[in-house]
Amino acid sequence: MKIIVAKTAGFCNGVRYALEMTLEAIRNKKADECICTLGPLIHNHQVLAMLKERGVEEIQSPDEATGKIVVIRAHGVPPGVRKELYRKAHRVINATCKRVARVQAVIKQYARKGYSTIIVGDENHAEVIGLKGYAEGRGIVIQNVNDLEKIPQGCSKVLLVAQTTQNEKTFAGIVEAFRRKFPGGVVKHTICGATRERQEEVRKLAGIVEAMVIVGGYHSGNTIRLAEVARSTGIPTYHVETEKDLNMKEMSRYKTVGVSAGASTPQWLIHNVVQALRQLDDS
Ligand code: SF4
């Protein structure tokens, strides 16, 4: 079997930075200090298990941060939550990805001018919750063109942005409909370059292999979208978390397989999947 691994597979800069900062904090902490993250640091069970083993706690609210070292993850948090963390925690390590912070700043800038913000993304995703927090109560989250149609017309001050890991094609379709509905509206293309490159490479790879394997958390939004991109090309696509999830009997039918991974998937998990596929050659 020929296996082609995407060059863009695995950690994006934002996730790598957040993990490095957390590992550095673990190395430097005093014996009586406790490190925690507000929500899961990244959407990957295997990495979270590793952090737990090293004593990193996961808290769900700023109220639990009192006296602890708190890491704000790459997705960022709403401004109110951020303030509370700085007030309650012993120390805050702000690992908000620079690109996410830029989107937060754009929303804040337009909100101050009285704009409403439409965010294309997953309503319950931490990044979107954080972004919405900057819209001064005038943030609306949509997922598709139909949701856009439900928003009443008439408002001239409208800003459109996307969650940094949104599907490019979905966003492009919404931009088109948005320009028709709100001719005076402002569009900011906020999908991260890392997401775009990853999706483009998967599209290209899907054109030259028989099947695609996408490695990453089953609850990782960007991994799910990557699998959607591969599937949309019409080839069989398998989303797996680890090599144990591979259906070897099924995989053995293919002569060429492409492998990519979400932005929160560590290299060792990708390596394990590739090794497992390679064993099919030896059996
Ligand atoms: S996908 Fe892009 S914006 Fe999102 S955390 Fe990674 S580098 Fe930052």
Boltz pocket constraint, residues with backbone or C-beta under 6 A from the ligand:
constraints:
  - pocket:
      binder: B
      contacts: [[A, 12], [A, 13], [A, 14], [A, 15], [A, 74], [A, 75], [A, 97], [A, 98], [A, 99], [A, 100], [A, 164], [A, 165], [A, 192], [A, 193], [A, 194], [A, 195], [A, 263]]
      max_distance: 6.0
